[in-house]
Amino acid sequence: MIPARLIPIIFGLVLSCLMSLLVSGVSALRSAGLVDGFFGVWMGAWLPSWIIAFPVVLVVAPLARRIVSNLAKPAEGQKR
């Protein structure tokens, strides 16, 4: 079982992995097309993207949570 204190870091790891994988795949497909060796091109674009995305997600996620929290109306009887 994962300790609760690590959940935000693991979440950031998984989120940054999946998002950078999808975005780099779309970008690689648009720039190179579906060519022989496309998977290698994609992975070559994904790894540097993930290396940047992971720390960015860890820094930006708390800010995004605060912004969404300020936009959301609390349920009746619930404190913010």
N, C-alpha and C positions, 0 to 999 in steps of 0.2 A: 504494500500500500504506500502511496506517495504521501509524505508529510504535508499538511495543509499549507505550511509556509512556502512550499515549492510550487504550489498550484499555479500562481500567476506567471512564474517563469516557464513552467512546462506549457501552459496555455500560449504564451508568447512564442515559444519554440515551434509548437505545432502550427499556430496561425501564420507565423512568418514563413514557415516551410511551404505550407499549402498555397498561400497567396503569391509568394514569389515564384513558385513552380508554375502556377496558372498564368501569371502575367508574363513571365519570361517565355513560356511556351507560345502564347499568342504573339508576342513581339518577334520571336525567332521565326515563327511561321509566316508572319507578315513580311519580314525582311528577307528571309532566305527562300521561302516557299517550301513545299514538301519535296525536298531533294534527298538523294542518297546521303546517308550520314546525318539526317535531320536530328536524330536523337542525340548525337554527339554535340551538334551545334546548340541544341536546347540545353543540355546539361552544362555546356561551357558558358552559357548565359545565365543559367539558374544559380550555380554555386556562388559566384560573386554577388548576385542579387540577394541571396539568402544571408550571406555574411554581413551585408549592409542592413537588410530588413530586420533581422533578429534584434540587434540592439535598439534600432529605431522603434520597433513595436514595444519594447520594454519601457522606453522613455515616453512614447506618445500615448500608450494605452491609458495611463492614469489621467492624462489631460482629456482624452476623449470621454472617459467615464464621467469626469466632472462636467464637461459640456453637456452631455446627455442628461445627467442628473439635474442640471439647471434648466433644461428644456422640458423635462418631464414633470407633470403635475402629480404630486403624491396622492395616493388613494385616501379616501376619507378616513380620518382617524389615525392616519399614519404620519409619523414625523419624517422630515427630510434629513 
